[in-house]
Each structure stands twice: as structure tokens, then as C-alpha cells.
Amino acid sequence: MGEYKKGFEAGLAAGRAADGAAEWRPIETAPPDELLLLGWWQKWPELHWEETVALARSMRGGWRHGCATHWQKRPPPPPPNY
């Protein structure tokens, strides 16, 4: 796994730990037109958990994310590094 991906996953884990309210919710309850952390179980090439930041659904276009089964709010960004 690349260093970038390791850092990204570590950041997600830290954000979840800092936010005690972060929990996976059913995709049917996701708010429309808001960037969220989406997740789903991928079966190929072997069973593994996938995550992405995207819209779960749009009221403007009437579409839904095709794979996501769960969602949660994105963690807050780290403070800027000036």
C-alpha cells in the first residue's frame, strides 16, 4: 500500500476516533446533495470494505450512488499548516 493511502486511512481513523458520534448509517437515510463518506462491501477480487467521499444521492439529477450501502459525515479537516 502506498504512503499516500496509508496516510489517508490513518487520517480517516483519527477523525472517526475524535468524533464519538461517527457511525455507519444505512444509505437510505443519507441526506441529498451533501458530500459524505460512503462505504460498501466489495466482492471482487476478494471481499473487502471500500470507502469514498461522494454524494450519496442527488435531488437535482434524481440519481443514487450505485455501490454504497452505508454513509457517515466526513471528519473535520486538520488545521491549516502555514
Sequence and secondary structure as in RCSB ss.txt:
>XXXX:A:sequence
MGEYKKGFEAGLAAGRAADGAAEWRPIETAPPDELLLLGWWQKWPELHWEETVALARSMRGGWRHGCATHWQKRP
PPPPPNY
>XXXX:A:secstr
  HHHHHHHHHHHHHHHH TT   EEGGG  TTSEEEEEEEE SSS EEEEEEEESB TTT  B SS  EEE   
       
